[in-house]
Structures are given as structure tokens and as C-alpha cells.
Amino acid sequence: MEQETIVAIATPPGRGGIGIVRLSGSLAKQIAEPMLQLRAPLEAGRARFGELVDEQGEKLDEVVATFFAAPHSYTSDDVVEIAAHGAPVVLEAIVRRAIASDARLARPGEFTERAFLSGRLDLTQAEAVRDLIEAQTLHQARVAAQQLGGALAERVRPAKEALVQLIAGLEAGIDFAEDDVDVMPQEAILIALANVRAPLVELAASYAQGRMVRDGITMAIVGRPNAGKSSLFNRLVERERAIVTSIAGTTRDLVTERVSLGGIPVELVDTAGIRESSDEAESIGIRKSREAMADADLVLLVLDATQPISQEERTWMEELSAREAVVVWNKIDMQGTGTREQAIVGVSALTGEGIVKLRSLLLAKLKAGAITSETAMLTNLRQQQAVQQAIDGLDNAITAVGAAIPHEMVLLDIYSALRGLDELTGATTADDVLNLIFSSFCIGK
């Protein structure tokens, strides 16, 4: 079915050396050619140099136009991309000319949505486009690029094929029971279901890591005043981000900075020293510190190596023992009355001693040590829920087979498992889910 031709600026807002306007649809070439004076006609797969002209034929800019003929384009429609200098007024002029010639302004994510609807991308690949655009670390980009290449769909494919084969065998036994077609024995069905379930359970377990890679985590740095939290914060972000003085209580508000730790985005939060205070501003900061500690995915408790551990600090350590937390001695370069405990890592925020060891320990706490070349993982809740639906369907089928339920009823559970895998890749995804996914894309992609 022929679709409307859509147009949008495909590069980020603002000024730049280059800006690109993308048209997609059956009229893309017809709309683009009148506004361009090219040295050679548009030809599929070729970049053409020329000039952008206004309605009176006056030159506005020099451009490079590239034509991608259907179905060999990103959207599987005819696509024309016009690269001009990145002046917003020029790019907007191109868009206005296109709209005046029967194009329509594209919705957010509509180019990628068309790629999905045409079958060029499955839904996991379409989601990977957004993840790649939003990547903040090279590891995030690497995972998204692998997903864009179909790594997740390829990992699920054997399980889906095995399910279809099992369904075919059961359907044949039901439909042709009177024609001497053997009914699949109970043991064979259970083995087939278990073989499909095992890799899906392993895939579902990848969600914790995939979510961490995609969204990152929050780490709160907490402790008593003047323990060196801000100095350690600056050492971890590798620049003077937080104010450091010898006066206790300098930090009165939360200071945040995003860093990459082993490819995982980590939002570090420097907090106010926790103590009893009559100062209103400091008290507010201490309350925020406690809230940050409660909300953080990982807590870094900083102790002063020149001071003995207080009873309050021991209470914090007990409370944090049930959570993801790291306790660190700071100021180990200084002499003091503190008694070192071997279970606690020692560092000097001033000299940098022990920082490498601390990073390694934090990395282990983040479970980033499990990061390998395996990048086919679940990275969002929708994907996790789809795989869980498949596992639940298989579990119900296994229970039904064990209870000698008729195969017709067992098939209902197996079909439910298959629908879960179809929803993962987008073969049977509801329109409202698709609208929610693509509306989160930027315009022009």
C-alpha cells in the first residue's frame, strides 16, 4: 500500500557544519528534484553535488543529494537525503518546500517505524536504533550495534523454530490420529519443551545486565563530614567537580556526575556528611544524603582512616550489608589513630593510591565482570516481559503434559509461549505498543 511521503530534519537541532533533510515515500524524488540544480540527475546509490535554489531559482546553498531507490533503502521506500550546511534556516526552508509539494512532516520515529512495518527491521532491531543514538559509552554502542544487526532475534530463532516444529508434530497427531499417524509420546514432548525453555531462561537472566548496560546505575558516596567524600568523588570523575575544603560540612547539596565504569554508565552522587546539625541548610543537605543513600543502586561508604570507626558508622555498615555497598578507608597516606580492618579497601583520594583497586571492586559489585562478547541480551522491560510470557507458557505446558491433559489443551499453552516470542520480535505486537515505542524516538529517525 502506497504511503504518504514524509520529510524531517535528520540531524540534531542547532547549527553545525552539515545538516541533513530526509524524504521517504513514492514522491521523494519528484519533490526533491525541483528545488535542486544538480550536476547530474539523481541515480540510485549515487551522491550528487549541486545547488539548493528557492522558488525564484536563486541559490540558497550548495548541497549533496543522495537517492536510495525502493526497496533498497532504510525505510524500503524511495528515500532522498539532502545534505546542506547546518544553518537551521536553510534546513527549515527545504522542509517547507517539501511540505508545499505534498510531503508531510514525519512523526517521531516514523522512518524507523516504516522500516519495521516493511519487514526490513524486527522490533528488537528498531529498539536498538534508539539505544544506539542514546549510547553514552562505547560498550553501550557496541551492544546496540549488535542488536541492530539482529543478534537478539538470532538468539531466539532456534527456540522459535523448535516450538513451531513441536506444534506441527502435536497438530499432526491430533488431525490425523485416524490415519495411523503416531501421537507424540509424553516423554518426547517434555524433552522438547525443556530444550526450548533452557535457553529462554538464560536469556531472561540477561535482563539485569542488559538494563544496567542500557540505563546505567546510581552510586551514592556517603559518610561522616570531612571523611574525604568530595575528594574521592573528584578522583573518580577525574576532575575538580565538587568543592573540597578542610572545613567539615562543606558539601550541603547533592553533586552528581556521570562516568563510565567498565562500559556501564554510573551516576556518582556526592552527598553531605551525615551528622547531627543545628544549621538549617546543612540539615536539609543531610536529609537529601539519606534519601540518596536509600535510592542508590550502589552505596560507597567512606571512612576516615585517621579516625577510629564510630558506632554510627558500624550501624551504617550493618545496614548496608544487605545491599550492594562498598566500604572504603580514605586518607591511608596519613598517620592517625584509626584501626585498619582488612575487609575494607584502602585508598588515598589525595595521592590516588588504591583508586585502581577500588575501581576493580566497584566493577565487580556492578557485576560488570560478567560482560563478555555476548551482546544478545534483553535491554528493556518490554523484551523481558515477552520472554517471560514464553517461559510461563512453557511451564504451563510442562505441567499440563505431566497431568496427562489432552494435547489440544497443551497446545494452547505452547501457542501462548510462541506469542511471547513473536511479541519480542514484533511479529504480533499491538498497535498501542508500537506507538509507545516509536514515539520515544527523535524526529528524523
N, C-alpha and C positions, 0 to 999 in steps of 0.2 A: 504494500500500500504506500503510495507516494505521500511523503510528509512535507510539511512547510519547510522552507529554507530559513535557517536561523543564523544569527550573527552575534558576535560578542568580542570584546577585547580579551585576548587570551593571556596577556602579561599583567603583572601586578599593577595596582593603581600608583600614580605618581609619574615623575619624569625619569627618563632613562635614555641610554644610547639607542636602544631598539625597542619598539613596541609592535605587537602582532595583533591583527584583527583576523578572526577565523569565521568563515562562512561554511555552512554544511547544508546540503539539500540539492534537489534536482536543478534549482535555478542559480546555484552558487557561481558557476562560470559566467552565466548570462548576466548576472548582477554585477560581477566584478569587472568585466571587460570594459564597459563604457567609462568607468572612472579611471582607467589606466591607459597610459600610452606606452606600450611595451616594445622592445626592440624585436621581439619575435612572438608569435601567438602562444597562448597558454597551451602546454602539452603535458600530458600525464607524467608525473615523476620528474619534471624539469623545473628548475628555478629560472625565472625570467626577470631581468633588470628593466626598469622603466621609470615613468614619472606618474605621480598622482596628480590629477587635474580636477578643478572644480567644474560646476555646471557650465561656466563660460569658456572652459578649455584652458584656464590659467593654471600654471604649475603651482602645486602646493608643496610637493616633497618628492624626493627620489625614493623608490621602493624596490623591493624584491618580492615577486609574487610566485607562489608555488601551487600547482594544481595536482590534486590526487583524485583520480577517477574511481567511481564506484566499481566494484566493491573493495578495491584495494586502498582503503583509507581508514582512518581511526574510527569513524562512525559507520563505515560501509556505504555512506552516501558520497556524492561528489563533494569534495572539500577544496576550498581555496583559502590559502593563508597569505595575507599581505603584511610584509614586514616593512615598517616605516621607521623614521626616527621617533623616539619615545616622547613626543610632545603630546600631552593629553588632548589639546585642541585639534591636532591632526587626526589622532585615532578616533576621536568622537565624530569628526567630520566624515570619516569613512563609514562609521556605523550609521550615521544619519542618512547618508546616501544610499546605503544598502536597505535600510528600512523604507525609504521613499520608493525603492524599486521592488517592493513586495516581500522583503525579508522580515523576519520577526526577531525581536531581541530574545536571546536564549535565556532560559531559566538556569538557576544554579545547577551545575552538574548535568545539563541536558546533553552535551556532546558525549559524555561517558555513558549516560543512560541510553542513548541511541546505539552506542557500541554494544551495550549489554543486550538490548532488545533485538539487535540484528544477529546476535549469536557470536559476535567477534570476541567478546569477553564473557566469562561467567561472573557470578556475583562476587565471589571471593577476589577475583582479579580487579573488578570495578572498585571494591573497597580498598584494594591495595594501591590504586591510583591516588586516592585521598591520603592514605598513610604515607606514601612516598613524598607527596607535596608537603606534608606536615612534619616530615622527619627532621629531627634536631641533632641526631648523631649518625655516624656512618653505619653503625650496627642497625639502627632503625631503618636506614635507607636500604641496607643490604637485605634485610628481612622483607621489606616491602617490595623490592625489586624481584626477589624470588617468588613472592606471592603473585606479583603481576605476571610473571612467566608461567603461572599455573601450578606452582609447587603444591599448594594445598589441595586443589582439585585432583591432582595426580596421586596424592597420598590417599585420598578417599576412593579413587576409582576401583581398585581391586575389591574393596568391601562391597561397593555398589554392584559390581559385576557378579560377585558371589551371591548376593541377595537375589538378584534377578534370576540367576541360574537355579537357586533353591525354589523360588516362586514357580518357575516354569516346571520343575520336577513335581512339585506338590499339585499344581493345577492339572498337569497331565494325569497324575494318579487319580484325581477326582473325576475329571471329564471322561476318561477312557477306562474306567475301572471294569466295565463290562467287556472290554476288548483285550483282556489279558495283559494290560499294562501294569507292571508291578507298582504297588504302593510303597513309597519310600519308608523304610523301617525307622522306628523311633530313634535308635542309636545313631543312624546316619544324619537325621535331622538335627539332633543335639550337637553332634560334632560340627556340622556345617554352621550352626548358629554360634557356637563357641569360637570357631575360627574367624567369623565376621566380627564378633564382639571384642576380641582381644585387641586388635589394632585400633578400634574406636575408643576403647577405654584409655589406651596410651595417648591417643590424640587429644581426648578430653583433658587429660592431665597436663597437656602443654599450655592450657589456657592461662594458668597462673604466671608462667614465664612470658607468654605472648602478651598478656595485658601489661606486665611490667615493662617489657620492651617498648610497647606502643605508647603507654601513658606515663611511665616513669613512677617514681615513688617520692615521698616526702620524708626527710630526715631532720629531726629537731635536735639541736645541740643545747643541752640543759646542764645546770649545775649551780653551785653557790656563786655569789658575786666574787669577782676577781680570781676565778679559777683559770682564766685564760680562754674562755669560750670564744670570744670575738677574735682573739689571736689565732686560735685553731681554725675558726671559720675562714679567716683571711688566708691561712695557709692552704686550706682545702680548695678554695676558689682561685688561689694563686694570684691574688691582687688585694690591695688595701680597700676592701669593701665596707667593713664595719669600723667604727671609731674605737680605738684602743687607748686607754689611759691607765694609770696606776690607781685611780680612784675607784673604789668599789661602787657598783650601781650605775656605771656609765651608760650601759645599754638599757633603754627604757621602753623600746618598742621592738617589734619583730623586724628583723632584717633578713630578706630572702635573696637567694641567688641560685640559678640553675646551672648545674655542672654535669658532665658526663663521667660516669664511673663504670669502666668496662663495657661501654656502649649503652648503659642504662641511664636515662635522664634522671637526675636526682635534684630535687629542690631542697637546698640546705636552708634551714631556718635558725638564725642566731637569736637566742632568747635572752630576756632579762634574768639576772641572777635571782634565784629563789631564796627569799629570806623574809622575816617579819619586818615591815617598814611602815612608818607613820606618814611618809611622803605620798601624797595622793597620786602623782604621776607615776612614781615607781611602783606603787601598789597595783595600778592598772596594768603596767607592764608585766608584773609578776603573775597577775591573773591570766593575761594572754599567754605567758610562758606555760602555765599549767594546761591551758586549753591546747596549745601547740603540741605539748608532750602527749596529751590524750589522743589527738587526731593523727599524729605522725605514724607512718608505716614502720619507721625505724627510729630509735632514740639513741643518741650518743651522749652518755653521761660523763661529764668532765670533772675529775677530781684534782685537787691541788696537791702535788707530790711533796710540797714543803710543809703541809699541814696534816695532822692526823685525821683519819676518816671520822666524821661526826656521826652521831646516832641518826640524825635526819638523813644523811647520805646512805647509811646502811639500810634505812627503811626504804629509800628510793630503789636501792639495788634489789631488795626483796620484791618490791612491787614490779620492777622491770624484768625479773627473772622469768615471768610467764609470757613475756613479749619479746619481739625482735629488738634487741638492745645490745649496745657495746659500751663497756665501761673503760675509760682511758685515764691514765695518770698523765697529767701535764706538768711541765716545768721540771722534768727529770734532770735538766742540766744544772739545776740549783741545789744547794745543800739545804736540808730542812729537817724537821722533826717527824715528818710523815714516815710511816712504815709501809714499804712496798709490798704488795701482795702479788704473787706470781701469776695469778689468774687474770690480772689486769694488764693490758698493753700499756707500755710507757712511751711517751712522746715529748718532744720539746717544740712547741709552736714557734719559739724564738729562733732556734737553730735548724729546725727541720728534722732533727733526729727522730727516728721511729715513724715518720709520716708514711713511708713506703709500706711498712708493716701494717700500719693502721688501714691504709687503702686496701691492702690484700684482705684484711679481716672483714672490712665493710663489704668487700666484693663477695666474700664467702657468705656473709649474712644475707646479702641480696639474692643468694642462690644463683648469682651470675656465673659461678663456676660450672654450672650445667650448660652454659651456652656453648654450642658446638656449631658445626657447619649445617646442622639440621635447622632449616628455617621454615619448614612447612608446619606452622603452628597456628592455633586459634588465637586471634588477636582482639576479638571483641565479643560482647555478651551475646549478640545475635548468633554468631557462629557456635559459641559454646552451647547455647540452648538447642540449636538444631542437632548437634551431635548427641546431646543428652537425650533428646527425643528418640533418636535412633537407638541408643543404648537401652532406654526404657522399653521400647517396642520389642527389642530382642530379649530382654529379661522376661517380659510378659509371655513371649512366645515359648521360651525355655520352660517356664512354669506350666504353661498350657500343655506342652508336649509331655512333661513329666506326669501330669494329671490325666493323661490319655484323652484329652479334649479332641474332638474331631478336627481333621485337617482344615476344614472350611473356616473354623474359628481361629485356628492357629495362623492362618493366612492373614486375617485381619490385623494381628499384631505385627506380622512381618511387613505388611504393606505400610503400617504406621512407621516402622523403622526406615523403610525406603523413602517415605515422605520427608523424614528428617534429613536424610542425605540430599534429597532433591532441594529442600529449602536452603541447605548450606550453599549449594552452588547456584541457586536461583531458578532451578527448573520449574518449581511450583511455589513461587513466592507471591504473597498477596500484594495488591497494588498499593495499599497504605504503607506497607513495609518498604516497598521500593521508593515511594515518595519521601519517606522519612530519611532513607539512606542518601538519596541523591540531592535532597535539599540542603544537606550539610556540606556539599561541595562548593567551591568558589565558582563564580560566573566565568565562563570561558573555558571550563574544563569538562 
